[in-house]
């Protein structure tokens, strides 16, 4: 559910229009460290509300200089209160539309 919530944009699901994290719109300029920190805080809050049975410990958003359109998201969470802490690493390509 964590991956599903992270990779879904709001409005994609007809019966659940509020489901998703809108990562494409949150990270307009992933090269900016302040924007990545804001995106990580937003994603943590959003995941906590969308997947209430899991415990999100931390979310970190990184980019590497040679890959400007790829964002690396590291999520530390527990699937339940008594489960072990799990690291989830997700790579996402950010689409940029030039006007």
N, C-alpha and C positions, 0 to 999 in steps of 0.2 A: 504494500500500500504506500510506503514511503516513496518508492521510485515512481509509482503511478501518479501520486499527487504532485511530485516534483516535475515530471515531464509533461503534464497536462496543462493546457492553457484554459483559463476560465472561459466558459461559453462553448467549449468543445462538446460537452455532454448535454444532450437535450434534456434529460430528466434531472440532471444535477448541474445547473448553470453556474453555481458558485464553486464547484470542485476545481482544483488546480492552483498552481502557484504563479503563472504568468512570467516565467523566467525570462522569456524573450523581451518583454517590455520592461522588466525590472533592471536588466543589465544592458542599458543602451550603450554605455561606454565602459566595457570591462577593464580597460587599461587603468582607470582611475581607482586608486586604493580606497578612497573614501566611499566611492560608489559601491565597490565590492563589499566593504564592511556594512554599509546600509542594506545591501542585498542579502547578505548573510543573516542579519538580524530579522529582516522581513521574512526570509525563508524559514527561519527557526520558528517564528511566531505562527506563520501560516501552516507549517507542518504539524505543530502542536495542536492547532485547532482542527485540522482535517483528519489527523490520525490520532485520536485522543487516547487510544490504548497503548501507544508507544510513548516512550520518554526520550525526547530529543535533548541530548546533552550539549552538543555544539554543532555549528555549521560554519564551514570555512570555504570561501570562494577565492580561487587563485587563477592566474593566467601566467603563461610563460612567454618571454619576449619573441621567440621564433614562431609562435602560434597565436596570432592576435585574435582569431575568430573562434578559438576553443577555450571554454571555461571549465575548470576542474572544481568540482564541488565535493567536499569531504564532510560527511555527516556522521556523527557519533550518536548512537541511540541504543535503547534497550527495547526489545519487542514487548516486554511486560515488566512489571515492577521487579521481579526476581530473576530475570534473564541476565545473561552476560552482556557486557557492553560490546557493541558491534560497530565496526568501521565500514562505511559505505562510500565508495569512490565512484563518482559519476562524471563522465566527460560529456559536455554539450557544445554543439556548434551554435554560435550566435549569428543569426541572420541580420545583416545590416542593409537597410534600404537607403540608397543614395537619392537625394532629390535634386 
